[in-house]
Amino acid sequence: MELLEFARRWKHWGGGPEGDIFVTFGLSAQEYFRRVHGLLDTIAARYLTPTETQDLKTICLARLGRHSGPRYVDSGTLNR
């Protein structure tokens, strides 16, 4: 799958530049990383090593502005 192969090639550089993503796939970076993240748990990603899969999940979540772990909010800072 082209989306995954592009992500794999660019994983050492944070997943690829937004401009290249748009020119290559016609997708916003947000949509591209959402789709790649969704593909990582499917048979389409079977050729990736477990390490590559985890690295790409981490990149996707970072580029989507999400964290892979729980997020905590200090309630004392909410009223400042």
C-alpha positions as CSV (number, residue, x, y, z in Angstrom):
1,M,0.0,0.0,0.0
2,E,1.4,3.3,-1.1
3,L,0.4,5.2,2.1
4,L,2.3,2.8,4.3
5,E,5.3,2.6,2.1
6,F,5.6,6.4,2.0
7,A,5.3,6.5,5.8
8,R,7.9,3.8,6.1
9,R,10.4,5.7,3.9
10,W,9.9,9.0,5.9
11,K,9.7,7.5,9.4
12,H,13.2,8.7,10.3
13,W,12.2,12.2,9.5
14,G,8.9,12.4,11.4
15,G,6.6,11.0,8.6
16,G,7.2,13.4,5.7
17,P,6.6,17.0,4.8
18,E,3.0,18.2,4.5
19,G,3.7,19.5,1.0
20,D,5.0,16.1,-0.2
21,I,2.0,14.3,1.4
22,F,-0.4,16.6,-0.4
23,V,1.3,16.4,-3.8
24,T,1.7,12.6,-3.6
25,F,-1.7,11.7,-2.2
26,G,-3.9,14.8,-2.5
27,L,-4.6,14.6,1.2
28,S,-4.0,17.0,4.1
29,A,-1.3,15.7,6.5
30,Q,-4.1,15.3,9.1
31,E,-6.1,13.0,6.9
32,Y,-3.0,11.1,5.7
33,F,-1.8,10.3,9.2
34,R,-5.3,9.4,10.3
35,R,-5.5,6.9,7.4
36,V,-2.0,5.5,8.0
37,H,-2.7,5.0,11.7
38,G,-5.9,3.1,10.8
39,L,-4.0,0.8,8.4
40,L,-1.3,-0.2,10.9
41,D,-3.6,-2.7,12.5
42,T,-4.7,-4.3,9.3
43,I,-3.4,-7.0,7.0
44,A,-2.1,-4.2,4.7
45,A,0.7,-3.6,7.3
46,R,1.8,-7.3,7.5
47,Y,5.1,-6.7,5.9
48,L,6.2,-4.1,8.6
49,T,8.2,-5.3,11.5
50,P,6.7,-4.8,15.0
51,T,9.2,-2.0,15.6
52,E,8.3,-0.2,12.4
53,T,4.6,-0.5,13.2
54,Q,5.1,0.9,16.6
55,D,7.4,3.7,15.3
56,L,4.8,4.6,12.7
57,K,2.0,4.6,15.3
58,T,4.0,7.0,17.5
59,I,4.7,9.3,14.5
60,C,1.0,9.3,13.5
61,L,-0.2,10.1,17.0
62,A,2.4,12.9,17.3
63,R,1.4,14.4,13.9
64,L,-2.3,14.1,14.9
65,G,-1.6,16.0,18.1
66,R,-2.4,13.0,20.3
67,H,-0.3,11.1,22.8
68,S,0.0,7.3,23.0
69,G,-0.3,7.4,26.8
70,P,-2.9,8.8,29.2
71,R,-3.1,12.6,29.4
72,Y,-3.4,14.2,32.8
73,V,-4.6,17.7,33.6
74,D,-3.6,19.5,36.7
75,S,-6.9,20.8,37.9
76,G,-5.2,23.5,39.9
77,T,-4.2,25.2,36.7
78,L,-7.6,25.3,35.2
79,N,-8.8,28.4,37.1
80,R,-5.7,30.5,36.5
